[in-house]
């Protein structure tokens, strides 16, 4: 019989309740219940503050049950709460193959969703608090847009899962373990208090309805929301029954224990006056109506806090609300919650006990709202197959798992604080750029797989984990980001050097990156625009250099040439001796005469001059006589102005100021010539 028993402890802010249950056919039978109150404030807002004091009370409950049943209790199932419960919704999609979906694919899908929830939870955090996943619920599966209760065995292209994951600080879980160790018990499983209460009060078939379950303890009010067949939200409020007790202490100047007694007696709806002695030793009587009026502000505050959390989690008022836990009996609370929700008071109920009675067999006194959570912890443990809490070693450090009979290596890794990408590794970032207007994509390197061993033997992330296993894990290494130079993406290119006016020029395949000249060794960056052009003829070179020169003035290796002549390694382009300077137009306007300059091209390199003429880029070839350009020289390069038919005063400007025809022109000048 002992092997069939489940021992559950509800470690609350005000008291510790122990329940021993066993399953008989379809019913859960409560064999024994014991409880003890904390004599000192050992817990605050559902979280253990003083481990030794809490363990002392829990040990007293354990020993009382052992004496009644004549057994030795070794394992315990507990529930976690506390003021720092965090929940996060997340979803994940992945492509599926042609074969039916298997458990490994479903596991991968859910694990990615849990990791995404963890990453989103931690994304905006500024503190260094370490959270771990305390469990998750699948709220919906879908395949190619259609909803399913499970994807196992189905075929489709794109699968999606939506989950709600719950997270608690490591300190909360560790304090539970340490307290139970001091009590002489081993933690077999840990669940969340709202999950436990939901399993006791709201059966699966009722979860099709939009129901809010509020478990009001002394330090916290734990909330679970159901809708369309699943639990869709968990949340909590640190405003709970102690708020009423503390208001009573302030109003009537009594100690905590007296305030608790007065609160309970006021909830009995009897007309006898409430009697008490304050901390100064004076005795008083107060009517129930006067007492309720004094605590009304605290009741209203509790109702508003609960309602705010319910509305935030549900997105609006639920169809029905159940209040359970010892604080649910607070006089006036049900009506205050209904008013704050804007709901009919009949839609807010204390209990749901009739549903507990359908599945739980116990003395009538234990089928009440105060015992919903401890009974729910036992039911949750039985429904999960009495899954034991596991203690394993990860790289030499102990890791305690919260539950599940199908724990695998990846569960331990996630619980141990490893992000999913450190477990699986990511491919390196791709390099995306354009080449002559066409998008190109170089894939990043593949990740180096993680090294995993279980008890010295090679293992994978889905390998099962047993109690006491030793796991060695070396994280996966992300693949290298894609990288390439200009030359690597272009492949084989032809480049050679020729001489233009005495200066060397790289010809053949010319490259620009983002509009700027680039060499083959230049590294590419994401989003770069690469453009190539073949410059291997005289005409292509003149166009590429934007040279305003008459082809008749050029010589290729000392001989006249044409624009179609090909260029080769070592070719030399020079100016020929001519009777007039290079001209774009054969005749100029009736303006000052242009001086003649006739001399052969010098042997030394000649400097080309790059300017802006009427806002157009122009490259001036070296003058044959080596003399600098003057403004009147530019008249031969103007093609958009009728110089033969003056249309007003000729305006000559260099770099924004008016100048004369004899003004020298140098590299980078901005020149304007127009009629006014």
N, C-alpha and C positions, 0 to 999 in steps of 0.2 A: 504493500500500500504506500510505503514511503516513497518509492520510486515514481508513483503516479501523482504525488502531491506537488503543488506549486506554492512556494512561499513568496509573497509579495509584501514590500514595505513602501508605504507612502510617507516619505519624510517631509512633513510640512513645516510651515513657519511656527505654528502653534502647537502641533502635536505630531506624534509618530503613530501610524496605524499599521498593524500587521494583519495580513489575511492569508490563510491557507485554503487553497481550493483544489479540487480534483474534478476531472470531467467524467460524467456518467451518462453514456449515450449522448443525447443532444443537449444535456443540461450541464451547467457548471455548478457544482455543489460546494458551498462555503462550509468548511469543516471547523474553522476556528477563527475568531477575531479578537485581537487585543489592541489596546491603545494606551498611550501615556503622554501627558503634556510636558512640554519643556518647562522647567522651573525657572530658567533664566533665558535671556534673549540669545539663544545659540544660533538662530537663523534669522536672516533679514531678507525680506522680499523673495522668499523661496530659495535663497542661496545659503549654503552652510558657511557660517562665520567662525564658529568655534567647533572644531572637529571632535575634541575630547568630550565636550558636553553633549553634543548630538549623539555620539557613539554610546554614551552612557544610557541615554533614554532608549535608543534603538536596542541595546543589549537587554534592557529590562523587558521590552516587548517580546523579544526573541525567547528569552528564558521562560516567560509566562506561557507562551504557546507550547514550548517544548514540554513543560510540566503538565499542561492540560492533555496534550496528545501522546505523551510518553515517547517522543521521538527526539532525535538530534538533527537540528537543521544546519545544513552546511552551505547550501546555495540560496541566493536571494535574487529576486527580480525587482528592479527599482525604476523610478521615473525621474527624469530631470526636468527642472523648470529654472527659475532664476530670472533676475532682472535684465539679463543680456541675451535673451533668445533672439535670434535673427532668422528670418525666412527669406527665401529668394526664389522667384519663379524664373524658369528658363526653358528654352526649347532648343532642339537640334535636328537638323535634316541631314540625310546622307543618301547617296545613290546606292541602289541595290542591283545585284546581278540578275541573271535569268533563273537561278535556282530558288526554291522556296526559302524564305527567311528562317534562319536557325537561331538557336539561343545565343550563340557567340555574337551574331550581328545585333540582336536585341540588346545584349549586354553592352556592346560598344556604343550603340546609340544612346542608351541611358547614361552610361559613364561620361560620354561627351557632354550631355546635358547637365549632369551634376557638376562637372568641371567648369562649364560655362557659368553656372549659378555661382560657384565659388569665386571665379574671376570677377564677375559683376559685383558680388558682395564686397570684395576686397578692393575694387578699383578706386573707390572714392574715400577709402579709409586713410586717415593721416596717422593713426596710432600704430603701435606695434603689437596689438593684441592678436594672438593666434587663435583662429577658429577652426573647428573641425566639423565635418558633416555628421550630424546625429541621425540621419535617415532622410529618405525622400519618398514621395508618393507620385506615381504616374497619374496625371490627370487626364491625359488623352493620347491615344495613338492614332495616326492617320497614315494612309498609304495612297499616294496619287490623289490626294484630296478627299478621300473617303475615310470616315471614322471607324475604328475597330476597337474591340475590347482587348485584343491581343494581336500581334503581327505574326506570331509563330506559325509557320507553314504556309503563309500567304506569299504570293508573287506580286511584284510591282517594281516600278522604276525608282520612286522617291519615297522614302519613309521619314516620318516625323514623329517626335515624341515631345510632349509637354509635361514638365514636372514641377513640383514644389519641394524644395529642399530646405531642411532645417539645420541651423548651425548654432553651436554653443562654444564658448571659450573653453580651452583645454582645462583651465583651472576648475570649472564647474564639474567636469567629469572626474578629474583627479580627486577632488574633495569627496565625491561620492564613493569612489573606490577606497580611499584611505579610511573614511568613516566605517565602511563595511568591514575592512580588514581589522580595525580596532574592535569591531563588534564580534569578530570571529566568524565572519561569513565571506563567501566568495561570490562576486557579482556574476550571475549567469546571463543577464541581459539588461539593457537599459533602453527605455523608450521615453517618449516625451509625454508629459502629463496630459496635454490636450488630446493626444492620440489615445491614451488609455481611457480617458473619460468618454471620448466619442465611441470607442469600442464597447463600452458598457451601456451607454444610454441610447445611442442612435444606431439601430441595426442597418445592415447593408441596404435593405429595400427602401428604407426611409431616406437614404442619402440621394435619391433622385430629386428630393425636394431641397429648396434653398433654406437650410436650417443653420442657425447659429447656436452653438453650445458654449456656455460660459461657466467655467469651473471657478467659483469664487472661494479662494482659500483665505488664509489670514494675511499673507504677504503679497500674493499675486492673484490676478484674475486671468486664467488661461482660456483662450478662445480658439475654437475650431469651427470652420465653415464648410458645410457640405452643399453640393449642387450637382445635378445630373449624374448621380451615381458614384461620385468620388469626393474625397476631401480636397478642397480647392485652396484653402488658406489656413494658416496658423498665425496667431499673434498673442500678445499678452499685455497686461497693464500692471504696473506696480502699485496701483490703487486697489485695495481689497479690504477685507474685514477688519484689519488692524486700524484702518482709518476711523471706523465707527468706535472702536475701543478707545483710541486715543482722544477722540472728541468727548467721549464719556468721562475720561480721566480729567480733562480740562474743565468740563462743565460742572462736575460734581466733586472735584478735588479728592479722587480716590486712587488707589493703586491699580496696577494692571489687572490683577486677578479679580478684584472686586468689580472693575469695569466689565470684564468678560462675563461675570455672573449676571450683572444687571442687564447686559445686552441679551443674554440667553433667556432670562426670565421675561423680558419685555416681548420676546417673540412668541411666548406661549399664549398670547391673546386672552389672558385672565384679567379680571378686574381688581384683584388684590393689589394693594399698594406695594411699591418696591422699597425695601428697607436696606439701608447701608450705613456704614461708619466711615467717615472721611479720614484723611491722613492725620488730622489734628485730634482724632478721638471722639468727635461729635457724631451723634446718631441722628438719622433723618428718615423720613418717609416721603416718597414722591409718587404721584399717580402715573399710570402708564402713559396717559395722554401728555402729561407734562414732560415725561422722559423723552417721548418720541419727538416732541417739538424741539427739545434741546439738541437732539442728534440729527435733526432733519437736514441741516446744511451739509453734514458729512455724508448722509445718505444720497443727497442730490449730487454731491461731487463724485461719489462712487458710480452712480448711474450714468452721469455724463461722461466719465472716463471710459466706462465699458462701452457705451453707445458710440463714442468717437472711434474706438478701435474696431468695433464691429462694422461701422459704416466705411471706414478706410479699407478694411480687408475685403468686404463684400461689394463695395461700390454702390451701396444703397441699403435700404432696410431689407432684412431677410423676410421670408414668408412666415417663419415662426422662430421663436427664441426659447431655448431651455436654459434655466439657471440651476446649477448644481453646486455642490460643495457646501461647507458649513456656513459660509457667508451669504448663501442664497436665501437663508431664512431671515435675514435682516428685515425688520418690520418696515414696510413702505417701499422697499427696494423694487419689487416687481412692478408696481404702479409707476414708479419714477423712471424705470427703464423703458416701459411702454410709452410713456409721455415723451421721453427724449428721442425715441425712435419714430414718434408720430404714428404708432401702431395701436390697434385695438388691444386693450389690456388682456383680452382672451387669447391673443396671439403670443403672449409671454407667459410661460409656465414655470413654476418651481418643480423640478423633478424630471419627468420622463420615466418615473419609477415603474410604471406599468409595463414598459418595454424591458426593463431589467428583470422583472418577475417572469417574463416569458422564457428567459434563458438561464436564470440564476435561481438556485434553490438555497434558501438561507432563512434564519430566524427573521421575523418581521422587522425587528429593530435594525437589522443590517441592510435591509432593502430600502435605503433612504439616501437622500442627496449627499449626506456626509461621507458615504462609503462608495460613491460612484467611482472615484479615482483609484483607491486601493483595489477594489474588485476589478476595475478595468485593467489594472496592471497585470493581475493574474490571468484574466481572459486573454489579453494580448500575448502573454507568454505561452499559454496553451495553444492559441491559434497559430503561433509561429513554430509549433512543433517542439516546444521546450528547447529552443536554440540556446546554447550556452554562450556566455560572453568569453571571447577568446583573448588570451594573452600570448603574444608572439614577440619575437625579437626581430628588429629591422636594423641591420648594420650595427648590431650589438646593443641597441637600445630597446627597452620594452615598449610595445604598442598594444593598447587595449582596444578591442573592437566592440562596437556598440550592440550588434546583434547580427542575425541572419545565419541560416543553416547552410548557405551556399557561398560562404566567403571565399574569395580568391585573392591572389597576390595583389591585383590592382586595388582592391579594397583597402588592403593594409598600406599600400603606397600612398593612396589618397589620404587615408587617415593619418599617415605619418608626415603629411605636409608637402608631398611632392605634387607639383602641378602636372596636369595631364601631358603637357608638351614635353616635360622632362622624362615622362614614362615612355611615350611613343616617339618623341622627336618630330621635328618639322623639317620639311624640305626647305632649302635655302630660298631666299626671295628671288623671283625671276627678274631678269633685266629686259625691260620693254622699251623699245626705241623705234624710230622710223628710219627707213633707208629709201631715199628717193621717193618719199611720200607713202611707202608701204610699211605697215606696222610689222615689226619683228619681235619675237619673244624668245629669249634664251632661258631655259629652265635652271632653277637652282639645284645645288647638289643634294643627293639623297641623304637622309640622316643615318648616323651610325647607331645601330640598335643598342638598346640597353642590355646590360649583362645582369641576369637574374639567376640566382641559385636558391634552392630550398633544401636545407639540411645538406649542403654540399653538392647537390645534383642540379644540373641545368634545368631551368623551368621557364615558363612563359607567364604573361600577365594574367591568363585565365586559369593557371594551375590552382587547384584547391589548397586551402590552408587549414591546418589542424592546430589544436592547442599545443603550445610549446615549440612550434616550428621556428627555425632560425633562417631568416631571409637575408641574403646578400644582394644588394642592389647597387649598380653603377648606372647613373642616369644616361639616357640617350643623348647623343650629341647632334645638334641640329646640322643639317647640311649647309655647306658654304653658299653664300649668296652668289648668284651668277655674276660673272665679271668678264669683260673682254675689252680688247683695244680696237681701235678703228681698223687696223690691218687684219686682225683676227676675224672680224665679221665680214670684211670685204673679200677675204681669200686672196687668191693670186692676182696681183696687180702689176701693171707695167709702169715704171717710173724711170725717168732719165733726166739728165741735166743739159740744158742749152744756155747760151749766153745772149742776153738782150741788152744792147747798148753798153756792153762791158760788164754787166752784172749777171751773176748766175741765176737761173730760174729752174725750179723743179717742174718738169712737164710730164705728160702721160696722164695718169689718173690723179686729178686734183680733188681734194676733199675739203668740205666745209662742215663744221658741226655747229648747229644753231646759228648759221650765217657767218661764222668766223673760220678762217683758214685753219686746218688741223693736219697734224702729221699722223702717220700710220701707227705710231706708238702711243698716241693719246688714249687714255682710258675713257670708256663710255660711262655715262651716268643715266639712271632711269629718266625717260622722257626726252632724251637727246634726239635731235633731228639731224640725221646724217644725209648729206647730199654729195654726189660724185659727178664729175664731168671729165670727159676725155679731152685733153688739150694736147693734140699731137699734129696740128697744122698751123701755118702762119696765121690764118684768119681766126682760128679758135684762140690762139694766144693773144692777138690784138683785142678780141672781144673780152676775154677773161681779164686782161689788164686794163680794160676800158681806155685804150689808147686812142686819142684823136689824132691819127696820122694817116696820110695818104699812102697806100700800098706802093705807089710808084716811087716813094722816097726810101723804101727799104731795100736792103741787100741781104741775101742769105748766102753766107760763106763767100761774100764779095760779088755775088751775081744777082741780077734782078730776079724778083720772085713774084709769085701770085698767092692769093689767100688759100688756094687749095694745096700748095706745096706741103708735103709732110715734113715733120721735124724728127731729128734723130739725136742720139747722144753726141755731144760735142759741137752741135751746130752753133753758128754765130750769126746773130741779126744785128746789122748796123745801119746807120743812115748813109744814104748816098749823097755825094756833092750835087747840089741842085741850084738853080738860078733864083729860087725864091724860097722863103720858109714854108713849112707845111701848111696847107690851107684846106679847110673844109669847103670853102666857096672860091671859085675862080676869080671873082671880082669883089672889091670892097666898096663901101659907101664913099661919097665925095667928102671925105674927112682927111685929116693930115696924112701925108704920104708915109708909106712904110719903108724903113731903111732896108737895103738889101744886105744879105749876109751870105757869103759864099766861101766855104772852106771845107776841106775833107773832114770826115769824122775822126775825132781824136782817138788815139789808141787807148787812153785811160778810160775807165768806166764813166759814163755820163749819167747825171742825176735826172730822173724824171720828176715832174712836179705834179702833185695831186691837189686839185682845188675844187671848189663848188662854183659853177658858172650858171647864174640864174637858177639856182637851187638844184642843178643837175651835177652829178659827179663827173669830172673830166680829168683824165690823166694826160698831161702835156709831155710829149717826147722831148728828149734833150735837143736843144738847138745845135745845128751843125757847127756854129762858130763858138759854142760853149758859153755864149753870153746869156745873162739872165733875161727872163721874160719881162716885158712891160705891158701895160694894159692894152695898148693899141694892137699887140700881137694876138689878143684874144678875139678880135673882130673876125678873124678867119675861122673861129670855132663856133660862131653863133649861127644856128640853123632855124631858129624860131622867131626871127626878127628881120623885117625888110629894111636892109640898110641902104638900099639904092633910092628909096622914096621916104625921105624924112617925114615923120608925122608929129613933129614937135621938137622940144629941146632934148638933146641927148643927155641922159643922166648916167654918170659913171660913179659907182660906189665900190669901195673895198672895205670889208669888215664894218659896214654900216655908215661910213663917212664918205662924202663926195671927194673924188680925186681927179687928177688930170690924166691925159692919155699916156703921159710918160711915167706914171706911177709903176714902180717895180712890183712884180708878182712873185710870191714865194709859196712854199709848201703850206697847204691848209688854208689859204685865203678864201674868204667868201666874197665873190664878185657878182655885182649886178649891173647890167647894161640894158637900158630901156628908154623908150620915148616918154616924155612928159608933156 
